[in-house]
Amino acid sequence: MTDVKIEEVVVAGPDEGPYALTTGPDGALWFTLVHSAQVGRLVPGERPELHGLAEGCGPTIIASGPDDGLWFTEYQAHRIGRITTDGSIDEFDLPTRDCGPFGIAAGPDGAMWCTETAANRIGRITIDGDVTEYELPVAGAFPSAIVAGPDDAMWFTMNQANAIGRIGMDGYVDVHDLPTANAAPVGIAAGRDDGLWFVEIGGGQIGRIDIAGKVEEYALPDRAARPHAITVDGDGALWFTEWGGNRIGRMPTGGGIESYDLPTPDSEPHGIAVGPDGAIWAALEIGVLARIGRG
């Protein structure tokens, strides 16, 4: 087992809900407050800054863009938002009503790509706010998280279709079914091994898919852990949140799975990312960002 130290940093009230986080181009952590409609900025060791959005917009996933802005989905308002490092906010409506945008990531083409959970589509938005939408070939797929792969394509989880999708820059979609029934994949990250790694919230497993579509699955010690989000550290190890187990999990490059209990019960861990200090940070819905460091 790797020795870790977990510290909790309070960034909001207990009902405001840090949901996802990322490291911005300014060397700070940026995070969403899904319940209080805010985007936050935290330099480790300093006080958080909070930026208000329209009430009830439900900001969810946040990611760095190709333009030094931070881009985020507004799940309840059906918009894509952008915030600069000095706090200036722009918002862009998506063409399809009630589409429920969730995942977002920068693509190899200089645009942002997002998932539209309720519309069964993948969206592409330029830094100027022009949007193109691509319908998925499987009905009711509920596309969730999305990430750029090593093959100049975007890879995404299809939570209700029990599959992993790939969309090329031409909009063509490939669908790869998962071996485990009702696996319900959510988070996905690009590994250091040219594979895409994802978590199965329904199956209690970690999965890997290569660019040829071959899938491998690794069962967690606690199959009821409900893994939600996943990231990759500088050494290539996988870190993931165990929403149902109130833990942070780690899968080293050599295999095996480790789990670390969070200090506060029922903290609802969701997003996870490598922070500007090299540590792993997780968003806990109880108003806290957790820092997971070595030693």
N, C-alpha and C positions, 0 to 999 in steps of 0.2 A: 504493500500500500504506500502511496505517496503521501507524505505529511503535508497537510494544508492548514491554513489558518483562515477562518471566515469572519469577516467584519461586516457589520451592518451600518449603512449610512442612510439616515432618514432624509428624504428629499421632498416629502409631501405628507398630507394627512393619511390616516389609515384607510380611508374610503376612496382615495383619488386614483390609485391603481397604476403604478409604473408597469408598463406592459412589454415594451421592447426597447432596445438600446443599441447604440453603435458608437464607434469612435469617429469623430469628425476630423476634418482637415486642419482644425485649429488645436489639436492635441487635447480635446475635451471629450467627455462622454455626453452624448445627446440621447434623450429618452422621451417616450410618450407617456402621458398620463391619460389613460383611456376613459376614466370616469369623470374627470374634471376638465377635460378638453383643453389640455395644455401640452406644450413641448418644453422639456427642461434641458438645461446644460449644466454639467458638473465637471469642474477641474478637481481631480482627486486632492483632498486636503483642504478644499475651499467650500464656501457656501453655494448651494445650487441657485441657478437663475431660472425663473419660470416665465414662459411666454404664453399668453392666453389666446385661445381660438374661439370660434363660435360655439356657444353652448350646445352640448349634445352631439357634437360631430364625431366623437369616438375615434381619436387618433390611435392607430395600432402599430404597424411595422414602420420603422424608420431606417434609412440607408443613406450613405454618402453618394452624391451624384458626381458626374464628370465635370461639373461646373463649380466645384467647391461649395455647393449648397447641400443641405440635408433635405431629403425628400421623404414624405411620409403619406400613408394612406389614411383617409378619413372614412372609416367603415360605415358610420351611421349617416354621414352627409353625402356619401357617394362622390367624393372629390379626392384629388391628389393635391397635397400641400407641399410647399417648399419654403424653407427658412434659411436665411443666410447666417453666417457666423456672427453678424452684428444684430441679429434678431428681426430682420425684415421678412415679412411673410407674404407669399403669393399662394393663391388657391386656384385650381383648375377643375371645372366640372367635367365628368366623364359623359360621353354621348348617351350611353344606355342608362335609363332610369333605374334606380334601386338595385344597382349592380353589386354593391357590397365589396369594394376593393379591400384587399387584406395584405398580401405579400407585395414587396417592391424591392427591386435591385437594379443596379446599373448594368447595362448591356455592353457588349463589345463594339456596338455601333454608335456610341456616344449618346444614347437615349436611355430613359428609364423604362423598365418593364414591370407590369403589375398583374396580379391575379384579380379576377372579378368573380367572387365566390357565388353570388346569386345569379349572375348573368351567364355563367358557364363559358367565360371568355378570358383570354389573355389580352391585356392592353399594352400599348407602346406609347410613351409620351416623350416628345422632344423637350429640350430645355426651354423652348419657347411656348410650350403648352399645347402643341398639336398632337392629337390623339388618333391612333389607329387601333381597332379592335379585331381580334381573331377568335372566331367561334371554335370550340373544341368539338372533336368528332364523337365524343361520348357524352350522352345527356346526363345531367345531374352530377357532374364530376366533382363539384365544389373545389376548384383549384385553390390552393392555400399558399404555401411559401414558394419562393422562386429565387434562383441564383444563376449567375453566369457559370457555364461549364468550361472545360478546357478545350472545347471543340468549336468555339465561336457560336454557341447556341445557348439558349436559356433552358434550364431544367426546373421542373416544378412538381410539387406533390398534388395528387388528385385524391383528396381525402375520402370522398364518397364513392369513387370509382375503384378504390383499392389498387392504384397504379401510380407510376411516375411518368410524367410527360416531358417531352422535349420539343421546343419550338425553334426553328431556324430563323435566320434574319429575313427569310422570304415568307415567313408566316406558316410554313408547313409544319404540321404537328405529328409526332410519333408518340404512341402510347405503349408503355411497358407494364404489363400486369404483374402484381406481386404474388409470390407463392402462398402467403398466409392469408386466409380469409379474414375479412373485417379488420385488417391491420390499421386502416385509417391513418395514413402518413400525414404529418404536418410539417415540421421543420426540415430544412435541407441546407447543406453546406458543401462547398467544393473542397475536397481533400487535397493533401499534398502529394497524393499518389495517382492523380488524374482520374480518380473516381468521385462520384457524388454520394455523400453520406446523408442519411435521413433517419428520422425517428418515427416509429409506429406507435401512436398514442393508444390505439386499440389492441395492438398485438404485444405490447411490452417488449419491443425489440429495437435494435439498431440495424439499419439496412445500408447496403452499399450497391450502387449500380455503376457499371463502367459504360463508356460511350458506345459500346456495341450492344448494350441492353442486358448484359448478364447481371443477375441479382443474387446477392448473398445476404443472409440474415443472421443476427446474433442475439440470442435471447438474454434479457436482463435477469439478474438474480430474483428480482421482484417483478413478476409479469404484470402486476397491477399498478406499477409505478407511473403509468401514463406520461411517458416522455413527450415533451412539447416542442422545444427548440434545441438547436445544435450549432456548435461552432468548432473551429479548428485553431489550435494554438500554434506558436512558432515552431514547435517541435513536431507538429503533425498529429498530436494527440487530439482526440475528440472530447469535447465537453458538452454536456446536455443537461437540461432541467428535467427533473422528475416531479411533475406537477402533483400527481397522486401520492407520491411518497415523501414530499417535502424534503427533497434531497437534490444535490448536484451530482451528476455522474461523470465519470471519466473513463475513456477507453484508450489506453496507450497504443502506440504503433505496433508493439509486439503482441497485442492481444490481451484479453482479460478485461474485466470491468470492475471499477472501483466506484463506491458511492460514499457521499459525505452528507451527513445530516445538517440541515440548516438550524441555526440557533433558536429561531422562533417557530413554535408550532403553527400549522395552517397558514403559512406565509404565501402560498400560491405562487411558486416560481414559474415565470413564463419565458421572457426573452433572455438570451445569453450572448456575450460577445467578448472579444479580447479588448481590454482597455488600453488607454494611452500609456499606462505604466507597465504594460506587459502582463498584468494579472488578468484573471477571468472575472467578469462582472455579470451578475444576473439581476433581472428586474423582478421584484417581489411585489405583488399587488397590495401588500399591507403598507405601502408608502415608503419602501426601502429599496435601495440598491445594495446588493451584497457583493463584497470583494472577496474572491477566493484566491489566496496567494500561497506560495510554497513556504514551508517552514513555520 
